[in-house]
Amino acid sequence: MARSAQCRACRADLHVCKLCEFHARGIANECREPIAERVVDKTRANFCGYYKPRPGAYTPGLSAAGAEAALAALFGEAEPPATQADATRSALDALFRKD
C-alpha cells in the first residue's frame, strides 16, 4: 500500500500505524515489529516499511440515522425525525401486515 493511500469515501490516510497488523497498545513504541522506527502520530500517514494492513481494523462511525437518534436521545426528544427509509419500511410493513 502506498504511503499516500487514502480512503475513497472520507479521504483519511490508510498507511497509518493504527491500521497496521503490528500495532499494539501497551508495548514499546506501540509496535510488535522490534526494529521499526518510532512513529509519534499513529493516526497519520508514515514511511514505515513494515506496514501491513490489518483485516478488520476499520470500524465505521454512526450513520446519519444513528447520529440523529443519538442526538434525539441526548436532548430528550421522544423520537428522532423519521427518514425516508423509515417511512418506506413502515409502508411495506403495513402493506404486508408485519408487526
N, C-alpha and C positions, 0 to 999 in steps of 0.2 A: 504494500500500500504506500502510495506516495506521501511525503511529508505534508503536502498541501491539500490532501484529500479532504473534502467537505461533504456533509450530508446534503443531499439534493433538496430536501424539504425545508430545513432550517438553517443551512449553511454553517453548522457547527463543525469544528475541527474533528477529524476522526483519528488522526495519528497522535493520540494522547495517552498518557500513562493509565488513566482511569479505565480505558477501554482495552487495555493490554492483558494478555494471559499471565504475564509475570507480575502484575500489580498486586500488592498485598499490604494492607494496612498493618501496622504493628511490628514490622521488621525494618532493618536498616535501609534507608532510602526508599522505603515502601516498594521494594523491587526484589523478586526472588532470583533475578539474574545477578550473580555476585560481582561481575566485572563491569556492569553497565555504569555509565557516568550518572552522577546525581542530577535529577531534574527537579527544580524547585516547584514550578507550577504544573501540577498533574492534570490540569484541565485544558492546557494549550498545546498546540502542535509543537513537536520537538524533533530532533535529529537522531534519536536513539536507533541504533542498528539492530537491536534485539527485539524491537516491537513485533508482536504477534497478536492480531485481533482475537479477542476473547468472545466466543459464541455466547449470546445471551447477555452481553454487557450492557446493552441499551435497555432502559426501562422508560417507556413513554410517560409523559405527564398527563394531566387531566385533559379530556376532550372539552370542547366548548360547552357541551351539555353538562358535563361533570363539573366544570368550573362554575356554571350558572347555579347548579344545585348546591355546591359548596357555599357560594355567596348567599343564596337564599337561606340556608341553614344558619350561616353566621349572623345574618341580620334579622333572624326570627320570622322570615316570611313563611307563610303556610306551605306554599309550593312554588317551585321556580316556574317561570313562564314556559308554557308548552312550546315545543319546537315543531317544525313541520313533520319530522319523523314521528314524534309522539302522536300528533293528530292523525297521521296516516295509519299508524299502528292501532289507534283507538277505533278508527273507521273499519279496519279489517277485522278486528276483534268483534265489533258489533255485527258486521256482515256475517261472520261465521259463528257468532254467539259463543265466543271463547271468553271465559271469565278468569 
